[in-house]
Amino acid sequence: MTSGKFSLSGTRTGGSISSVTSSDNITWMVTVSGVTGDGTLGVNLSDISGITAVSGGAALTSTRNADQTTTIDTTAPTISNVTLNAATYKLGSTVTATMQLSGSYDGNGAYTLGTGSTLDGMTLTGWSYDSANNRGTATFTVTGSTTEVINGSVATGIVVKDALGNASTTYSSGVPSITIDAQVPTDIALNNNSISTTGGANAVVGNLSTTDVTTGETFTYTLVAGAGATDNASFNISGGNLRANDPNALGAGTYSVRVRSTDAGGNTFEKVFASSTSEVELARFRRERFAYL
């Protein structure tokens, strides 16, 4: 048979029959080339003249239309943007990335995440695809080996494939304004531990600082419950300063507080500090106060 015996049907764009071959004159292979668009492709037997039946077979009595129809999909997905489920992550956090794809789902089967897709250098896993909204999600867990980002742009390297294997261009636009803090603070220091009884309300006991290997880190300090928090109610923290609410109300002795340092990602470290007030300081304060009165 020749190519003139066949014609094409379907909704695809372009394409023509380039060859018709057979090794036994019974089964024929029709090769179509030049298909450029998406849709369906059917091959019709449009001319049966001159076709005879083999021994024991029945002769054809009519043409055949689209007995074999194939889905044609030459268009790869396009990732339009990547967003994360939070702005701040600490050690052990699960980072969930959502990949929004352009246009609508092609209807040919679920999309998959390309092998080796990464976020912040970490391999993404746990892919889930939502065909109704044409988007997928994947995750990774922050570990000590994760590249830290402190209020910066998170690197991406993500590929999405459709069900027929067409792969998107690698998405490499960074996700901005994100903190991924993979290191926990290891110590808190207080540069002074004596209370001035003449300092008035909110007298500063000392300045707090934190040890952390992360560069460009910021910390917040709070008084927290727990072992060693015996005298928390008599103190407060403003910025990085530990302060006594009312030094004059404190008798001589040692006062214990429990301080928590929280880094930019939410990792924490706690430490107990003891501050003291001496009788000499109290006596001097009372003499001065009495003389003034």
C-alpha positions in Angstrom: 0.0 0.0 0.0 1.0 3.6 -0.4 0.5 6.6 1.8 -2.4 7.7 -0.4 -4.5 5.0 1.1 -4.3 6.7 4.5 -5.3 10.1 5.9 -5.0 11.8 9.3 -7.7 12.9 11.7 -7.8 14.5 15.2 -7.3 17.9 16.8 -3.5 18.2 16.7 -1.7 20.9 14.6 0.3 19.9 11.5 1.6 16.5 10.6 1.7 14.4 7.5 2.2 10.7 6.5 5.8 10.3 5.7 6.0 6.5 5.1 3.9 3.3 5.0 5.8 0.0 5.4 5.1 -3.7 6.0 7.2 -6.8 6.3 4.4 -9.2 5.4 1.8 -7.2 3.5 -0.6 -7.9 6.3 0.4 -5.5 9.1 1.3 -2.0 8.0 3.1 0.7 9.9 2.1 4.3 9.1 4.7 6.9 10.2 3.5 10.4 10.8 6.0 13.3 11.0 5.8 17.1 11.5 3.2 17.2 14.3 3.7 20.5 16.1 0.7 21.0 18.2 -1.2 19.3 21.1 -4.3 17.3 20.7 -5.3 13.9 19.3 -4.0 12.1 16.2 -6.0 9.4 14.3 -5.0 7.4 11.2 -7.8 6.6 8.7 -7.8 4.0 6.1 -9.5 6.2 3.5 -9.1 4.2 0.3 -9.7 0.4 0.2 -9.5 0.0 -3.6 -7.1 -2.7 -4.6 -6.9 -4.2 -1.1 -7.6 -7.9 -1.2 -8.2 -10.4 1.6 -5.5 -12.9 2.6 -6.4 -16.6 2.5 -9.1 -17.2 5.0 -9.7 -13.6 5.7 -12.7 -11.3 5.0 -12.4 -8.6 2.5 -12.8 -5.0 3.6 -16.2 -3.5 2.7 -15.7 0.1 3.9 -13.0 2.6 4.9 -11.9 2.8 8.5 -11.7 6.0 10.5 -9.5 6.6 13.6 -9.3 3.0 14.7 -6.1 4.1 16.5 -6.1 7.5 18.2 -3.1 8.9 20.0 -2.8 11.8 22.4 -0.2 14.3 21.2 1.3 16.5 23.9 4.4 18.5 22.9 4.0 21.3 25.4 6.1 21.2 28.6 4.7 22.7 31.9 5.9 26.1 32.9 6.5 27.0 36.6 5.2 30.5 37.1 6.3 31.0 40.7 7.4 29.2 43.9 6.1 30.1 47.4 6.9 28.8 50.8 4.4 28.1 53.6 6.2 30.4 56.1 8.8 33.2 56.2 10.9 31.8 59.1 12.2 28.2 59.7 14.3 26.7 62.4 16.3 23.5 62.9 13.8 20.6 62.4 11.2 22.6 60.6 9.5 21.2 57.5 9.7 23.6 54.6 6.8 23.2 52.1 7.2 24.7 48.7 4.3 25.3 46.3 5.0 25.3 42.6 2.3 27.2 40.7 2.2 26.2 37.0 1.1 28.5 34.2 -2.2 27.9 32.4 -4.3 24.9 33.1 -3.8 21.2 33.6 -3.4 19.4 30.2 -5.6 16.5 31.2 -3.1 13.8 30.2 -2.2 12.5 33.6 -0.6 13.8 36.8 2.5 15.9 36.7 5.6 14.8 38.6 8.6 16.5 40.2 11.8 16.3 38.2 14.6 14.2 39.7 17.1 16.3 41.6 14.8 19.3 42.2 16.2 21.3 45.1 15.3 24.2 47.3 18.2 25.9 49.3 20.3 23.0 48.0 18.1 20.4 49.8 16.4 17.7 47.7 12.7 18.1 47.6 10.5 15.1 48.4 6.9 14.2 49.1 5.5 15.6 45.8 1.7 16.1 45.6 -0.1 17.4 42.6 -3.4 19.3 42.5 -4.8 19.2 39.0 -7.8 21.4 39.8 -5.4 24.3 40.5 -2.5 23.1 38.4 0.1 23.3 41.2 2.2 20.9 43.2 3.8 20.9 46.6 7.0 19.3 47.9 9.0 19.5 51.1 12.3 19.2 52.9 13.4 19.3 56.5 15.9 21.8 57.9 19.0 20.0 59.2 22.3 21.1 60.5 23.7 20.8 56.9 21.1 23.1 55.4 22.5 26.4 53.9 21.4 29.2 56.2 19.5 32.2 54.9 18.9 35.1 57.2 16.2 37.3 55.7 17.5 36.7 52.2 16.6 34.9 49.0 16.4 31.1 49.0 17.9 29.4 46.0 15.7 27.2 43.8 16.4 24.5 41.2 13.0 22.9 40.3 11.7 21.0 37.3 8.2 19.7 36.8 7.3 17.1 34.2 3.9 16.3 32.6 2.7 12.7 32.3 4.1 12.3 28.8 7.6 13.4 30.0 7.8 17.0 28.8 9.9 18.8 31.3 9.7 22.4 32.3 12.7 24.8 32.1 14.5 24.7 35.5 12.9 27.3 37.8 15.8 29.2 39.4 14.3 32.4 40.7 15.0 32.9 44.4 12.2 33.0 46.9 12.8 36.4 48.7 12.6 37.5 52.4 13.0 34.1 54.0 14.9 33.0 57.1 16.2 29.4 57.3 18.1 29.2 60.5 19.8 25.8 60.9 21.9 26.5 64.0 20.8 26.6 67.7 22.3 29.2 70.1 24.8 27.6 72.4 25.2 30.0 75.3 24.0 33.3 76.9 26.2 35.7 78.7 25.4 38.5 81.2 28.1 41.1 81.5 27.3 42.1 85.1 25.4 40.4 87.9 25.2 43.0 90.7 22.1 45.2 91.2 22.5 48.9 91.9 20.0 49.8 94.7 20.2 53.5 93.8 19.4 53.0 90.1 15.6 53.6 90.5 12.9 51.6 88.8 14.0 49.3 86.0 17.7 49.6 87.0 19.9 47.7 84.5 21.6 44.7 86.0 23.6 43.9 82.9 23.6 43.4 79.1 22.8 40.0 77.6 24.6 38.4 74.6 24.3 35.1 72.8 26.8 32.7 71.3 25.7 31.3 67.9 27.8 30.2 64.9 25.3 31.9 62.5 26.6 35.1 61.0 24.3 38.1 60.9 22.1 36.7 63.6 19.7 38.7 65.8 18.3 37.6 69.2 15.4 38.4 71.4 15.4 37.7 75.2 12.6 36.8 77.5 12.2 35.6 81.1 10.7 32.1 81.1 9.4 29.6 83.7 11.4 26.6 84.7 14.2 25.6 87.1 16.0 28.7 88.4 13.1 31.1 87.6 12.5 31.8 91.3 12.8 35.6 91.1 11.6 36.3 87.6 8.7 38.4 88.9 11.2 40.9 90.3 13.0 41.5 87.0 12.2 42.4 83.4 14.1 42.5 80.1 14.1 45.4 77.7 16.0 44.8 74.4 19.1 43.1 75.5 19.2 44.4 79.1 18.2 42.5 82.2 16.6 45.0 84.6 15.3 45.0 88.2 11.7 46.2 88.6 12.4 48.0 91.9 15.9 47.6 93.4 14.8 49.2 96.7 12.3 46.4 97.2 15.0 43.8 97.0 16.6 42.7 100.3 20.3 41.6 100.4 20.9 38.3 98.9 21.1 36.4 95.6 18.3 36.5 93.0 17.8 33.8 90.3 16.2 34.3 86.9 15.8 32.1 83.9 16.5 33.7 80.5 15.6 32.4 77.0 17.4 33.6 73.9 15.6 33.2 70.6 17.4 33.5 67.3 15.9 34.8 64.0 14.6 31.4 63.0 13.0 30.6 66.4 15.7 28.3 67.8 16.1 28.8 71.5 18.6 28.4 74.4 17.9 29.0 78.1 20.2 29.8 81.0 19.8 30.6 84.7 21.5 33.7 86.1 22.1 34.8 89.7 22.2 38.5 90.6 23.1 39.8 94.0 22.5 42.8 96.2 24.8 43.5 99.2 23.9 44.9 102.7 26.4 47.7 102.2 24.7 48.9 99.1 21.3 48.8 100.9 22.7 50.5 104.0 24.2 53.3 101.9 21.0 53.7 100.0 18.9 53.9 103.2 21.3 56.4 104.8 21.2 58.7 101.8 17.5 58.4 101.6 17.1 59.2 105.3 19.4 62.2 105.1 17.5 63.5 102.1 14.2 63.2 103.9 
